[in-house]
Amino acid sequence: MSTYRELLQQVKSEIDEIGVPDAAELRESEPAVFVDVRDRNEWDEGHIPGAVHVPRGNLESRIEGAVPDRDARLVVYCASGARSAFAAKALEELGYENVSSLAGGFNEWKRNGFGFDLPRALDEPKRRRYSRHLLIPEVGEEGQLRLLDSRILLIGAGGLGSPASLYLAAAGIGTLGIIDADIVDETNLQRQIVHSLDRLGEPKVDSARRTLEGLNPDVTVKTYRERLTSENIDRILGEGWDLIVDGADNFPTRYLVNDASVWHDIPVVHGSIYRFEGQVTVFKPHAGPCYRCLFPQPPPPELAPSCSEGGVLGVLPGIIGSIQANEALKLAAGIGESLVGRLLLFDALEESFTEVALKRDPDCPVCGESPTITEYVDYVEFCAGPVHGAH
């Protein structure tokens, strides 16, 4: 029976090893993925800049998510070069064709004076709370830290703002802003799940803050008990928001948010609902169309009733608001493909989704090549209709 040392020597004879100077040169000269197979505590003490962390115990199950390209040039390292040798052998057996083990490992890398990163790290309570995120290669600790650093502003604490805010808070978005001037009413409770019966008459922003802070104390909730207008929007957006989740149900607010977001260069996750139908898209300034590219002029008020006039199935805002939260999380974490340039339509009666391609209008009066609207207008007069609350 072979000893560990004999087995290690055998494995090393069957794989390619690369010295630290050559690995450092490779890192500078061509695309190569450095895979750190050490344990979490070792990673937290420093790692090669740009490396992917896949602990040896999870290598076979997680490497495809971290490095899907089996033709990629891989340099695997551990502390001294032993675990990485076995890891390189395992990767070859999984079909990775260009793998090397770093001779001497991270210890040799440091001894040769090459730089390394000391990462920010989650403390143990946050590791437990966000453990399911940390298991996802596309998110991991780095992505969770980005979420905790993010600032997301919600327009409305109503039907769409309720599920969106709950999932964003649960996911660990560091700062959530909520704008809403309304109070909790009995008619809200059929769908606005961030509120409850014992909060009737309470400002929605206060009710939402109590729920969200109770759900996740990591989240700072900043409230604005005011209606969004052209007089206050610059002040609010000037506080440094990464993106906006728009849950308004009226055209004056939608056009106001659109114009301000273009001028402040803030992406908007747009959602709207009516009866059994909902839609979601992302308006990202200069990367796709804006709201005015789709709707240069609002429809007549009689053709655009609010939910209070036409009704809405209670679960519908939960579906659309959750999709909005998903888009917001992807944007905040820098992962996936957003709905920029795509309008997602949902029919609750048919349980069907339809996707429509959207194009930026070069003649758009706000985001076009020669904009004609460069300052706020009287949006209520422009839309010629009443201003309602949030869904």
Secondary structure, 3 states (H helix, E strand, C coil): CCCHHHHHHHHHHHCEEECHHHHHHHHHHCCCEEEECCCHHHHHCCECCCCEECCHHHHHHHHHHHCCCCCCCEEEECCCCCHHHHHHHHHHHCCCCCEEEECCHHHHHHHCCCCCECCCCCCHHHHHHCHHHHCCCCCHHHHHHHHHHCEEEEECCCCCHHHHHHHHHHHCCCEEEEECCCECCHHHHHCCCCCCHHHCCCEHHHHHHHHHHHHCCCCEEEEECCCCCCCCHHHHHCCCCCEEEECCCCHHHHHHHHHHHHHHCCCEEEEEEEECEEEEEEECCCCCCCHHHHCCCCCCHHHCCCHHHHCECCCHHHHHHHHHHHHHHHHHHCCCCCCECEEEEEECCCCEEEEEECCCCCCCCCCCCCCCCCCCCCHHHHHCCCCCCCC
